[in-house]
Amino acid sequence: MKRTMSVIPYRIVEQRESVNEVPAGIELIQAPKIWDKTKGTGVKIAILDTGCETTHPDLKGRIVGGKNFTHDDDGDPDNYTDYNGHGTHVAGTIAAVQNAKGVVGVAPEAELLIVKVLDENGSGDYEWIIDGIYYAIEEKADIISMSLGGPEDVPELHEAIQKAVASNILVVCAAGNEGDGRDSTDEFGYPGAYNEVISVGAVSLDRESSDFTNSNNEVDLVAPGEEILSTFLRGKYATLSGTSMAAPHVSGALALIKVLATAAFERDLTEPELYAQLIKRTVPLGNSPKLEGNGLLYLTVADELSNIFESKVVSQLISLES
C-alpha cells in the first residue's frame, strides 16, 4: 500500500496583491527587537514542503539551493517550484527579506534550502519526505522545518529524524490541526508527535489557544497560527491559518537564537542546548501543557525579566537610602 503524507490542513483567509508591513505574528513573538543583534545570518534552514516560488521578490535573495523529490515537472530534481502556495507562505514567515516593501520574516537574513517533498496538491510519499530529510542532513542544514503530517507512525521516518537530531539539526514540526479545543483528548500526527522534534501548536494573535491545534503531551510550545500574513504565489501575499503557520515562526526564531547563543557561549551549542535556549524564551499562557507545551514563543522574555529585577533592585536601594 502506498503511504502518503500531506500539508497540515490550513485555511486561506485572504489574498492580496501587495502589502508593506511587518506581519503581526512576527511582532507578537518580538522578533524585530532582536534584529539589532542578529537577523539569522549564516544559519541554513531546510524547508520540507511544496517547494517555493523562487522568483518572489521577498524570497529570491534568501534561497541557497534545493531539490525536488516529487513527480512534479516530470521529477526534475533541480526544479523545486511551488504550485500549491503552502511552501512559499512558510518560507516567507521564516526569512522574507527586509526590503521596505512586502513582508519580512522572523530571520530575514537566514539561508533557505528548499526541499520539495510535497506535490502541487500538497501530498507526498513518505519516501520523498524521508529522502528529503537525508538530503537536508547531507547539505548540513542547521534547522529542518516541516509543516506537514500524517496519521502513520512510520519507523523509517522516525529513524531519519533521529539521525537529523544526532547530526545536531533542530527539527521543527507543526503539531497538527485535528484538535477539538479541549485538552481532555489527544490528537497525534506524525512527525509532530515524535519526541525528538520540536512540536509547535498554534495560538491566535490575541494569544488564545486555537480551536484546531492538536493537544498531546509532545507539544513543546506555541506560536502565532491564525490569520498569518506571508508570501504567496505569483508574487502575491496571503493570510493563512493553521499550525503550519505556527511552526515557521519557531524555525526562524531558532536561527536568531542560534546566532545569539553562539556569540554568548563562544562555541557551537548542541541540539539539546539550543532547545533549552528556545524554551527559556517562552511565556506560559495559562492553558494545559497538552495545548501549549511550555508556552508562547517570546524572544525577549529574558531581557524583560532582567529589566524587571533591575528596577526592583534600584527601587529597594532608593528606599534604603531615603
Secondary structure, 3 states (H helix, E strand, C coil): CCCEEEECCCEEEEEECCCECCCHHHHHCCHHHCCCCCCCCCCEEEEEECCCCCCCCCCCCCEEEEEECCCHHHHCCCCCCCCCCHHHHHHHHHHCCCCCCECCCCCCCCEEEEEECCCCCCEEEHHHHHHHHHHHHHCCCCEEEECEEECCCCHHHHHHHHHHHHCCCEEEEECCCCCCCCCCCCCCCECCCCCCCEEEEEECCCCCECCCCCCCCCEEEEEECCCEEEECHHHCEEEEECHHHHHHHHHHHHHHHHHHHHHHHCCCCCHHHHHHHHHCCEECCCCCHHHHCCCEECCCHHHHHHHHHHHHHHHHHHHHHC
